[in-house]
């Protein structure tokens, strides 16, 4: 488990930047439909970290709940 966690930290970092890039791209695609302005990569990173801060505890709670049923 120790070696696995060593590789999970850089993978989470890379996936964060990739998710921020995807957020920026998809926002740029749908923003004109709603009359909104496009966002920069920095703003996409802020949106991504905000979503991760909300979703991470929810995912941990779901995982904890499934472990108790086993």
N, C-alpha and C positions, 0 to 999 in steps of 0.2 A: 504494500500500500504506500510506503514511503516513496518509492521510485515513481509510482504513478502520479502522486500529487506533485512531484517535481516538474513533470511535463504538463500538468493541467493548468498551472499558473500562466505560462506563456501562451498556451492555447486559448485561454480565456481572454488574454490581452489582444491576441490577433482577432478573435471573433468579435470583440468589442469594436475594434476599428472597422472591421468588415461590416458589422451591423450599422454603425454610424454612416458608413459610405452608402449602404443600401437605403437607409432612411433618407439621406440627402437626394439620392437618385429618384426614389419613388415619390418623395415630396415634390420634386421638380416636375414629375409627370402629372400628378393630380392637382397641384396648386392652381394652375390656370383655370381648371374646371370650376373651382370654388372662388376664384377671384382673389386668391391669397398670393403673397409674394413668395418667391423661392427662398430657401434658407442656405446658409453657408455650411461648410463642413464642421466648423466649431459649434454652430447651433445644433447641427445634427448630433454631435457628440453629447451635448447637454440633454437633448431629448432622449437619446439612447441610455445615458446613465440614469436619468429619471425613471425610465421604464424598467431598467434592470433593478433599481432599488425597490420598486413596487413588486415586480414579479419574483425576485429571488426569495423573499420570505414566504410568499404563497407557494412556490415550488417546494421549498423545504418543509412546509406544513403538510403538503400533500404527500411527499415522500415519507415523512414521519408517520402519517396516518396509515399508509400502506404497510409499513414495516410492523406496526402493531397487530395488524390482521393476520400476518403470517404465523 
